[in-house]
């Protein structure tokens, strides 16, 4: 429950704030722990339940800005609770704003920052929680926040490259479908009426397009229903673990884009491991956290299997090579890092290298897809035009 209180500090300063607590007694204890003299405590009635329809996702860019602002204030000597209060007023994402409020309340109850954030794992990734925990233990919370701001910034840049490379092909495909549907269902029937009035025999191409247009017009609601049903089935079953695992395996082993997918996963693997290992997190724990960050169940299982071999004495380079899903360069770089004692540095350099590789591969894919989609669209439109023009030529011959 939410309570609004008024109090006075030892210096005579008037304080008014909001607290989240189980009862008024708990609010009173929190106020006293802050060395304030309470004046009034009132329960906030009709608390609003937030249903997030829009802006439900906390983006990597939001987390990057959150960590960078947090770092700047911590580095400047501002207390954690005051930092959270400022962050809550500045952040635009409603979910992040609400989570920041609850984190403040939990810290006032005695929780550490990492423990309070750990209660919102749907918003804050596990790597951020672990890094903050290490920062609290070592007394370098500001450095942990700075490192994570850079990490999320690079992750956001990677996601933007992927999305931007797919925007044009997707838009071209959607526009092509709309144009073709319009030609078949609206434009083509106009010419067919002329052909039927002339009582000329129609070529098979014209009859095919005509039947297709009639079918789409007559049974369009059935078609829409089937389409919605199929999408619903796909969306439902794709959340099942085994189905998700097969989809992720297809992406990394069988998909035409498996090369790009492997480079994206390699970039995330090496960058995450680099940050965790450089912060002093043990190898086993680093692999566990990294496997959850990669966002591929199939690769996650492979890494967790490899973790057991590391416990038996295997090197990380041997495990990565044995998994067989990453480019050969990765295991070689890791091996050099293990021998020279600079594993975290070489992993970070490898991540930067594969970021550039992903960008180059996506750029080439976009360049390749553009003419292919244009050719496919031209073939379909040409077929429809041919189906219209051929009967016209027949009419001219008869005349």
N, C-alpha and C positions, 0 to 999 in steps of 0.2 A: 504494500500500500504506500501511497505517496502522502507525505506530510510537508506542510509549509511552516517554517518557524521564524521567529524573530528573536534576536539576542543582542547582547552588548559585550564587546570585548573588554579586556582589562584597561585598555587605553581610552575607553569610553566611546569607541566606534560602534555605530549601529550596523547590525548584520541581518540580512534577510535572505533566506535560501530555501531550497526544496531538498528533502531527503526521502529515500526509499527505504522503508523498514517494516518490520512485522507489526509493531505496536508503538504506542507513545513512549513507553518506558525505554525501548531501544533507541528512539529518537533522542530522548533526554540524555542517555549515556553517551551517544555520539557527540552531542552538543558539549557536554562536560569534558569529553576527551579533547575537544578543540579549544578548551580553556575559555569558554564563553559562558555568559550568564543568561539563561533563557528568560524570555519575556512571555511569549505565547507559542503554542503548538496547535496547529489545526490540520485536520485530515482533509485532503483535497477530494471533494466529492465528484462523482461522475467522471472517473478516469476514462479517458478515451482509449478504445482498443484500436490499435493501428492495423489496418488491413492493407498491405502493400500490394497494390495492383500495378502501379508504375514505379519505376526506379527501385525495384526490389534488389537488384544485384549491386554488390559493392565491388567496384572495378579495381583493377590493379593501380590505375592512376589515382583513385581515391585513397588507397592505402599508402601509396608513395607520398602523396601530399601530407597525409595524416602523420606518417613517421618523420617526414622532414620537418614539419612544424613542431612536432613533439620534441625532436632532437634539438632544434634551435632554442626552445624554451628551457629544456633541461640543461643544455650547455650554458645557458645564461644564468643558471642558478634558481630558476623558478621551481616551486614545489610541484609534485606530481598532481595533486588535487587541483591546484590552480591551473596547471597545464590542461588538464582534462576539461575544466570549466571553459577555458578559452577555445579549445578544440571543438567543444560541443556547439558553441555559438558560431564558429566559422565554417564548419563542415556543411555541405549542401545535401549530402545523401542522408535521407531520413532514417534508414536502418542504422547507419554508422552513428548518427547523432543520438539515437535511442540507446544503442549499445554503450556509447561513451557515458551516458547518464547512469546506466546500471553499473558500469565499472567503477565510477566515482562512489556510488553507494556501497559497493562491496569493499572498496579500499577503506572507506570510513569505518566499516565493520571489522577491519583488521586483515583483510586479504592482501596479498602482494599483487603487483600489477599483472604479472604473468598468470597468476591463479585467477584473477578477476577476468582477464581476457580469455582464459581457457574455458570459461563458461559460455563463450560465444564463438564456438569453433565453426559455425556456419558463416561467420563474417571474417574472422581472423585466421589465416592459415596456420597450420601446425608449426611451420618453420619460424614464423614470427613469435609464437608462444615460447618455443625453445630458445630462440635467440634472446628474448627478453629475460628469460629465467637465468641464462648464463650471464647476462649483463648485470642482473641483480646480485648474483653470487660474487662476481668479480669486481663489482663496483663501477663497471663501465657501461651503464645503461645508455648513456648518450651515444657511445660508439656503436652499440648494438642497433639503436634506432637509425643512426646515420647509414649503417651498412644495409639495413632492411629497406630504407628509402631508395637507395641505389638499386638494390635487387628488384624491387617492385617496378621501378622506373624502366629497367631493362626488360622485365617480363611484359610490361605494358607495351613497350616499343615492338617487341616480338609479335604480340597479339595484333597490334595495329598493322604490321606488315602483312600478316596472314589475311586479315579481313580486307585490307585495301586491294590485295592481289586478286581477291575473289569477287569484288563488287562488280567490276565490268562484265566478266563472263556471266555472272548471275543475272544482271540486269538485261544483258543481250538475250539470254535464254528466255526470260519472262516476256520481254517485248516480242520476241519471235513467236511464242505461243499465242499471245494476244492477237498479233497481226494475222496469223494463220487461221485462228478461230473466227476472226471477223470476216476474212475473205470467204471461208467455207460457208458460214451461216448467214451472212448478210449480202455480200457482193455477188457471189456465185449464183444464188437462186434467181437474181434479177435477169441474168443472161439465159438461164435455163428456161425461164418462161418464154423468152423470145424463140429459143430453139424448139420448144414444144409446140408453139403456135405455128411454126413453119412446117411441122410434121416431118422433120428430117430424122433419120436414124442417128442416134448419138453414139460417138465412139466410146470404147470401154473406159477410157480415162475420165470422160465427162460423167458417165454413169456411176463410176466409183466415187468421185467427189460428191455427186448429187446424193447418192445413198448415204454417204458419210455425213453430209450436212443435215439430211432429213433425220438421221438417227440421233445426231447430237441435239437437234432442235426438239424432237419428240420426246426423247428420254433424258433430257438434260438434268432434271431433278434426280432421276435414278443415278445418273453419272456422278452428280455432286455428292449424293448420299454414299455411294460406293467409295468415292475419293476420301470423304471425311471419315468413313468407317476404317479404311485402310490406314490412314494417318493415325487415327486413334489407337488401332491395334499395334502399329509400329511404336508409337510413343509409350504404350503400356508395357509391351514386352521388352523394350530396350533398357528398362530399368532393372530387369532381372539380372542377377549376377552372371549366370552362365551365358546368357545372350550378350551381355555387355562384354564379357571376356572374348567371345568369338568375334564380335565387331572390332574390338581393339586389336585382336590378333590379325584380322584381315587387313586393318590399316597398316600394320607394321610389317607384314610378311607377304601379302597377296595383292594389295591394292596397287593400281598403276602409280599412285603417289607415295608408295612406300619409302622411296628414297628421301623425299622431303620430310615425311613423318619421322623417319629415323633421325634426320638431322635436327629436327625440332626437339625430339626427346633427348638427344645427345646434348644439346645446348642446355636444356633444363637440368639434366643429370649433373653435368660438370660444374655448372654455376652454383647449384644448390650445395653440392658436396664441398666445393671450394669454400663457400661462406661458412658452412657448419664446421668444417675441419679447422679453418683459420681461427674460429672463435673458441676452439678448445673442446668441442663436443667429440666424444669418442667415435671411432669408426663405425662400430655396430649401430649405435644410436643414429649416426648421420645417415647411414644407409636406410634405416627404418623410416626416418623423416623424409628422405629424398624419394623413396618409393611411393610415398603418398602424394608428393608434390607433382610427380610426372604426369598424373592423370591418364594412366593407361594400366588397366588391371593386369593384362598379360605380362607387361614388362615389370610391373610391381611384384608379381609372383616370382618371376625369374630373379629379381634382385633379392627377395626374401630367401629364396633357395640359396643364392650366392652368399648371403650373410652367414648361413650355417657353415659353409666351407671356410669362410674367413675365421670363424671361431675355431676351426680345426687347424688353422695355420696358413691357409692360402693367402696369397697377396691379392690386393684389389685388382691389379692388372690382369692376373690369371683368371679371376672371377669374371671380369668384363669380357675378356677374350673367350671364355668358355660359354658365356651366354649367347654370343654370336649374333647379336642384334645391333651392335654398334660398329661404326667404321673402324678398320684396323688401326688407324692413326690414334684412336682414343686409348686403346690398351698400351700402345707404344709410349705415348705421352705420360700416361699414369706410371708406367714402369720406370721411365726416366725420373719422374718426380719422387717415386719411392726410393730410388737409389741415391738421388742427390739430396733428399730431405726437403724438397721444395714442392711437395705434391699440391698444396693448396694454390700456389702461384701458377703452376702449369695447368691445373684444372680451370682456373679463371681465364687464362689465355686461350685454352681450348674452347671454352664457352664463347668467347668473343669471336674466335675464328669461325665457329659453326653458326653464329648469328649472321655473319657476312655470307656464309654459304647458303643459309636459308633465304636471305634476302635475294641473292643472285638466282637461286633456283625458282623462287616464286615469280621473279621478274621474267625469267625465261618461259615459265609456264603460262603467264598472262599473255606474253607475245605469241606463244604457240596456239593458245586456245582461241584468240581473236580471229585469225583467218579460218580456222576449222569450223567455228560456230557460224561465221559468215557464209562459208561454202554450204554447210548443211541447210541454213536458212534459205539460201539462194536456190538450192535444189528443190525444196518443198514449194517455194513460191513459184519457181519456174514450172513445176509440174501442174500447179493450179492454173497458171496463165496458159499453158499448153492445152489444158482441158477446156479452156474458154475459147482460145483462138482457133483450134482445129475445126469445130463445128462452123465457125464463121467462114473459114476457107471453103468448106463443103458447100455452104450456102452460096458463096460467090461463084463456085464452079457450076452449080445448077442454074443460077441466073444467067 
